[in-house]
Amino acid sequence: MPEPTFEELLDAMKAGAGALQRKEIPFVLGGGLAAWARGGPKSQHDVDFMIRPEDADAALEAMEQAGLRTERPPEGWLYKAWHENGALVDLIFAPSGGPITDETIDRAPLLEVAALRVHVFTLEDVMTTKLLALTEQEPDYAQVLSYARALREQIHWDEVRSRSEASPFARAFFTLVEGLGIVDPPA
């Protein structure tokens, strides 16, 4: 299936956010759309809603009631929903780096994204979760490099470094971005 257009992702984001808001399920917009909301590159993959584990089943039900096709994949850290236009919405409740908590939601500022007011992941949360998700099977730095280039002045790099330092892929990322002059080495 072809990748959705950016406009299709925004339509799916609006439908999914509306479904969660109607059911009063707290959530945070994460991933590529969270980076885009702050001036990063357009996301072309999917919509990421970060939800607390205890809200995961209710969130999936809200998506079903809104007409999205849903799935409980075997991974155990997310559910999936597809908008009628084919765009994928991930309901992520246990990303790399730990589960979504009230604190995660509280620190996410309310921003206007495509004329919708939603809590949006901090850039430090975006970068940390993306870096911790890198594995031997998927060691692709393209996305995190594009975020680093576009948003470097807005990111508190010491926090990202501290929160991701256990990952050899995150340490390699910092070697790379420091070598490219995107991020200053730690003092």
C-alpha positions, 0 to 999 in steps of 0.5 A: 500500500502506498504511503499516505500523503501528508494531508491524509495523515493530518485527516487521520490525526484529526479523526483520531484526536477527535475520537480520543477527545470525545471519550476524554482519553488523555493523549499526546501527539508524538513522533513525526507530527510532533516534530513537524508541529515545531518546524520539523520536516513533514511526516510521511509515515503515520500518526503517533498518539501516546496514551497511558497503558490503562487507557489503551483498550478504551482508546482502541474502542474509541477508534473503532467507534469513530470508524477506523479499522483497528488491530492489536498486533503481537508487539504488546506496546501499541495498538493500530488503527487505519483511517478510511484514507489508508493512513495508519494511527499508532496508539503507543502506550509503552514506547522504548524508554518506558510507559506513558504516564500522567507526568508525560502528558502533563509536560507536553504543552498544548499546541495548535496542530492543523487547527486542533489544540492537542498536547504535543510531545516535547522534542526531548521526548520525541528524540529520546523515544526515536533514539531508543527505538533504534535496533540492530534490525532497524538502525536507520538514522535518517529521521532523527538526523532530519529532526536534529538538523531542523530543530537543533536550537529547540532541543535540550541535548543534554537531557536527550543524551542523559535519557538515552545514554544506555543505548549504543545506537543513541551514543553513535547518533551523538558521535555522528551529530557532533562530528557533523557540527549539528550538536555541540559535544558535552561540556 
